Amino acid sequence: MNFALILLILVLVTGVAWVADKLVFQPARRRAAQDAVAQFDQQQLSLQGSGVQGSGTQDGNALSSARAKVRDDKLRQPWWLEYSASFFPVILAVFVLRSFVVEPFKIPSGSMIPTLLVGDFILVNKFDYGIRLPVINKKIVALGEPKRGDVVVFRYPKDESMDYIKRVIGVPGDVVAYENKKLTVNGQPVPEVAMPDYFDDEHIAYFKQFEETVGGVNHRILNDPNVPPYIMGADDFPNKQNCQYNSQGVICKVPPGNYFMMGDNRDNSADSRYWGFVPEQNIVGRAFFIWMNFSNLKRLGGFQ
């Protein structure tokens, strides 16, 4: 479901109703109300002049109430216009906030464990990497580029209706090697420090845990010693000739305008090792904050 497109359609529909009400329907209702009040006043004068008992003899408060009711009935919006026009400012605010400032996402899988857990609700910064037009995701103002170590949401290159989240390991021009479960970038081994084993509730098993530093960002990763280091079942993808697969893993040179992404749960993540590079135009934004997890209410705050 393209929620951005749905929001855009709602903004356009309610916006047209709001503008039409301000420019056409509201002035027409005011004229009708003025005419109705003038007719009411004329009727009261006629009744008083003819000496007919009735509304002309009502006390001042009752007459004012009747006059106000005539005016209000004519000024009242039709129900369909009242709802559509009144919702416009709210929908517009949500659309602008979601498109240009922050967007919420939910983590559906364990590929980023232990940094992000299944069920985490996160916020994604939409302007760090530039201002993009909603729906078509075209950058119109360049403000920055993804850096090594950033956790990024992007459109899955093989199905752009799906959003993925991974960590940036390689930027354009980098040579990324992941062999024997050791990561190097441009020939430099990525520092890692062993930590206590991590218990994964989903798999009901312990995994080797390390603290890794990519691009100056310290984060934890997991390795499963039971999974071999070579890459099984890599897909065909654009620029696959930039990658060399061997029995120890894979070595890739990141082409211009693309990024190499990996999950922190290294042996349980389908990422650039399997389906290739992420084009710059697929980038949605930088993930930076966990705001809710219904299974663990203590998971709240920033991450890197």
C-alpha positions as CSV (number, residue, x, y, z in Angstrom):
1,M,0.0,0.0,0.0
2,N,1.4,3.4,-1.0
3,F,0.3,5.4,2.0
4,A,2.0,8.6,0.7
5,L,-0.1,8.4,-2.5
6,I,-3.3,7.9,-0.4
7,L,-2.4,10.9,1.7
8,L,-1.7,13.0,-1.4
9,I,-5.1,12.1,-2.9
10,L,-6.8,12.9,0.4
11,V,-5.0,16.3,0.6
12,L,-6.1,17.1,-3.0
13,V,-9.7,16.1,-2.5
14,T,-10.2,17.8,0.9
15,G,-8.1,20.8,-0.3
16,V,-10.4,21.3,-3.3
17,A,-13.4,21.1,-1.0
18,W,-11.8,23.7,1.4
19,V,-10.9,26.1,-1.4
20,A,-14.4,25.7,-3.0
21,D,-16.0,26.4,0.3
22,K,-14.0,29.5,0.9
23,L,-14.4,31.0,-2.6
24,V,-17.8,29.7,-3.7
25,F,-20.0,28.0,-1.2
26,Q,-19.4,30.2,1.9
27,P,-20.1,33.5,0.0
28,A,-23.3,31.9,-1.4
29,R,-24.4,30.8,2.0
30,R,-23.8,34.3,3.4
31,R,-25.9,35.9,0.6
32,A,-28.7,33.4,1.2
33,A,-28.5,34.1,4.9
34,Q,-28.7,37.9,4.3
35,D,-31.7,37.4,2.0
36,A,-33.5,35.1,4.5
37,V,-32.9,37.6,7.4
38,A,-34.1,40.5,5.2
39,Q,-37.2,38.5,4.3
40,F,-37.8,37.6,7.9
41,D,-37.5,41.2,9.0
42,Q,-39.9,42.3,6.2
43,Q,-42.5,39.7,7.3
44,Q,-42.2,41.0,10.9
45,L,-42.8,44.6,9.7
46,S,-45.8,43.5,7.7
47,L,-47.3,41.6,10.6
48,Q,-46.8,44.5,12.9
49,G,-48.2,47.0,10.4
50,S,-51.4,44.9,9.8
51,G,-51.9,44.4,13.5
52,V,-51.9,40.6,13.1
53,Q,-51.2,38.8,16.4
54,G,-48.4,36.3,16.1
55,S,-44.7,36.5,15.6
56,G,-45.0,40.3,15.5
57,T,-46.1,40.3,19.1
58,Q,-43.4,38.0,20.4
59,D,-41.1,39.5,23.0
60,G,-37.7,40.8,21.9
61,N,-35.7,37.7,23.0
62,A,-37.9,35.2,21.2
63,L,-37.8,37.3,18.0
64,S,-34.0,37.6,18.1
65,S,-33.8,33.8,18.6
66,A,-36.1,33.1,15.6
67,R,-34.1,35.6,13.5
68,A,-30.8,33.9,14.5
69,K,-32.1,30.5,13.6
70,V,-33.1,31.6,10.1
71,R,-29.6,33.0,9.6
72,D,-27.8,29.9,11.0
73,D,-29.9,27.5,8.9
74,K,-28.7,29.2,5.8
75,L,-25.1,29.4,6.9
76,R,-24.8,25.8,7.9
77,Q,-22.5,23.7,5.7
78,P,-23.8,20.5,4.1
79,W,-22.5,17.5,6.0
80,W,-20.2,16.3,3.2
81,L,-18.6,19.7,2.8
82,E,-18.3,20.2,6.6
83,Y,-16.3,16.9,7.0
84,S,-14.1,17.2,3.9
85,A,-13.2,20.9,4.4
86,S,-12.6,20.6,8.2
87,F,-10.3,17.6,7.8
88,F,-8.1,19.4,5.2
89,P,-5.8,21.3,7.6
90,V,-5.2,18.1,9.7
91,I,-4.5,15.9,6.7
92,L,-2.3,18.6,5.2
93,A,-0.2,18.8,8.4
94,V,0.2,15.0,8.5
95,F,1.2,14.9,4.9
96,V,3.8,17.7,5.2
97,L,5.2,16.2,8.5
98,R,5.4,12.7,7.1
99,S,6.8,13.7,3.7
100,F,9.4,16.3,4.8
101,V,10.2,15.9,8.5
102,V,9.8,12.5,10.1
103,E,8.0,9.3,9.1
104,P,7.1,6.4,11.4
105,F,7.9,2.8,10.5
106,K,7.5,-0.6,12.3
107,I,10.3,-3.2,12.3
108,P,8.8,-6.4,10.8
109,S,11.8,-8.7,11.0
110,G,14.9,-9.6,13.0
111,S,17.5,-8.6,10.5
112,M,18.7,-5.6,12.6
113,I,18.8,-7.4,15.9
114,P,20.3,-6.5,18.4
115,T,20.0,-2.8,17.4
116,L,16.4,-3.0,16.5
117,L,13.9,-5.7,17.6
118,V,10.8,-7.0,15.9
119,G,7.9,-4.8,16.8
120,D,9.9,-1.6,17.3
121,F,8.2,1.5,16.1
122,I,10.8,3.9,14.9
123,L,11.0,7.5,13.5
124,V,12.9,8.2,10.3
125,N,14.5,11.6,9.5
126,K,13.3,12.7,6.1
127,F,15.5,15.7,5.5
128,D,19.0,14.6,6.5
129,Y,19.7,13.4,3.0
130,G,17.8,16.1,1.2
131,I,14.3,17.2,0.4
132,R,12.4,14.8,-1.8
133,L,9.0,15.1,-3.6
134,P,6.4,12.8,-2.0
135,V,5.3,9.7,-3.9
136,I,7.9,9.8,-6.6
137,N,10.8,10.2,-4.1
138,K,12.7,12.6,-6.3
139,K,15.3,14.7,-4.6
140,I,14.8,18.5,-5.2
141,V,17.1,19.9,-2.5
142,A,20.5,18.2,-1.6
143,L,21.4,18.5,2.0
144,G,23.6,15.5,2.7
145,E,24.4,11.9,1.8
146,P,24.2,8.6,3.7
147,K,27.3,7.9,5.7
148,R,28.9,4.6,6.7
149,G,27.3,3.4,9.9
150,D,23.9,5.1,9.3
151,V,20.8,3.0,9.8
152,V,18.7,3.8,6.7
153,V,15.2,3.0,5.5
154,F,15.0,2.5,1.7
155,R,12.8,1.1,-1.0
156,Y,13.7,-2.5,-1.7
157,P,15.3,-2.5,-5.2
158,K,13.5,-5.6,-6.3
159,D,10.1,-4.4,-5.2
160,E,9.9,-0.7,-4.5
161,S,6.5,-1.0,-2.8
162,M,8.4,-2.6,0.2
163,D,10.5,-0.6,2.7
164,Y,13.7,-2.2,4.1
165,I,15.9,-1.0,6.9
166,K,19.7,-1.8,7.0
167,R,23.0,-0.3,8.0
168,V,25.1,1.6,5.4
169,I,28.4,-0.3,5.1
170,G,29.7,1.0,1.8
171,V,29.3,4.3,0.0
172,P,30.0,5.0,-3.7
173,G,33.5,3.9,-4.6
174,D,34.1,1.7,-1.5
175,V,35.4,-1.8,-1.7
176,V,33.5,-3.9,0.8
177,A,34.7,-7.4,1.7
178,Y,32.8,-9.8,4.0
179,E,34.9,-12.9,4.2
180,N,35.0,-15.5,7.0
181,K,32.5,-13.3,8.7
182,K,35.0,-10.4,9.0
183,L,34.3,-7.1,7.5
184,T,36.8,-4.9,5.7
185,V,36.2,-1.5,3.9
186,N,38.7,-0.3,1.4
187,G,41.2,-2.9,2.7
188,Q,40.9,-1.8,6.3
189,P,39.5,-4.3,8.8
190,V,36.5,-3.0,10.6
191,P,37.2,-3.0,14.4
192,E,35.2,-5.4,16.5
193,V,35.2,-6.4,20.1
194,A,33.8,-9.6,21.5
195,M,30.9,-9.3,23.8
196,P,28.8,-11.7,25.9
197,D,26.6,-14.1,23.8
198,Y,23.2,-12.8,22.8
199,F,20.0,-14.8,23.5
200,D,17.5,-14.4,20.6
201,D,14.0,-15.0,21.8
202,E,12.7,-15.6,18.3
203,H,15.2,-18.4,17.5
204,I,15.5,-19.5,21.2
205,A,19.3,-19.7,20.7
206,Y,22.5,-17.9,21.7
207,F,24.5,-16.1,19.0
208,K,28.0,-14.6,19.1
209,Q,27.9,-10.9,19.7
210,F,30.4,-8.2,18.9
211,E,30.7,-4.5,19.1
212,E,31.6,-3.2,15.6
213,T,32.7,0.3,14.5
214,V,31.7,1.4,11.0
215,G,32.3,5.1,10.0
216,G,32.9,6.0,13.6
217,V,29.6,4.5,14.7
218,N,29.7,1.9,17.5
219,H,27.0,-0.8,17.3
220,R,26.5,-4.4,18.1
221,I,26.2,-7.2,15.6
222,L,25.4,-10.9,15.8
223,N,27.0,-14.0,14.2
224,D,25.7,-17.5,14.1
225,P,28.6,-20.0,14.2
226,N,26.5,-22.7,12.7
227,V,26.0,-20.7,9.4
228,P,28.8,-21.1,6.8
229,P,30.6,-17.9,5.6
230,Y,29.8,-18.3,1.9
231,I,26.8,-16.6,0.3
232,M,24.1,-19.0,-0.8
233,G,21.5,-18.1,-3.4
234,A,22.6,-14.6,-4.4
235,D,20.2,-13.1,-6.9
236,D,21.0,-11.4,-10.2
237,F,21.1,-7.7,-9.8
238,P,22.4,-4.6,-11.6
239,N,26.2,-4.2,-11.4
240,K,26.6,-7.7,-10.1
241,Q,29.9,-7.8,-12.0
242,N,31.2,-5.5,-9.3
243,C,31.0,-8.4,-6.8
244,Q,33.2,-11.5,-6.5
245,Y,31.7,-14.5,-4.6
246,N,33.9,-17.1,-3.2
247,S,33.9,-19.9,-0.5
248,Q,34.8,-17.3,2.2
249,G,32.1,-14.7,1.3
250,V,31.9,-11.8,-1.1
251,I,33.9,-8.7,-2.2
252,C,32.1,-5.8,-3.9
253,K,33.0,-2.5,-5.2
254,V,30.1,0.0,-4.7
255,P,29.2,1.7,-8.0
256,P,28.5,5.4,-8.3
257,G,25.1,6.5,-7.0
258,N,24.7,3.3,-4.9
259,Y,25.2,2.0,-1.4
260,F,26.1,-1.4,0.1
261,M,23.7,-2.3,3.0
262,M,23.9,-5.0,5.6
263,G,21.8,-6.0,8.6
264,D,23.3,-6.2,12.1
265,N,22.1,-9.7,12.5
266,R,24.6,-10.8,9.9
267,D,23.6,-14.5,9.4
268,N,19.9,-13.7,9.5
269,S,19.7,-10.8,7.1
270,A,18.9,-10.6,3.4
271,D,20.9,-7.6,2.3
272,S,23.3,-6.3,-0.4
273,R,25.3,-9.5,-0.2
274,Y,22.2,-11.3,-1.7
275,W,20.2,-8.8,-3.8
276,G,22.7,-6.1,-4.6
277,F,23.2,-2.4,-4.2
278,V,20.7,0.3,-3.2
279,P,20.4,3.2,-5.6
280,E,20.5,6.7,-4.1
281,Q,17.0,7.4,-5.4
282,N,15.6,4.6,-3.3
283,I,16.7,6.1,0.0
284,V,13.8,7.2,2.2
285,G,15.7,8.6,5.3
286,R,17.8,7.9,8.4
287,A,16.3,6.0,11.2
288,F,17.1,7.5,14.6
289,F,14.5,6.9,17.4
290,I,12.5,4.1,18.9
291,W,9.2,5.5,20.2
292,M,7.3,2.3,21.0
293,N,7.4,-1.5,21.3
294,F,4.2,-3.0,22.7
295,S,6.1,-6.1,23.7
296,N,8.7,-4.2,25.6
297,L,7.6,-0.8,26.8
298,K,11.1,0.0,28.0
299,R,12.4,0.3,24.5
300,L,12.3,4.0,24.0
301,G,15.1,6.4,22.8
302,G,17.7,7.0,20.2
303,F,20.0,4.4,18.6
304,Q,22.9,4.3,16.2
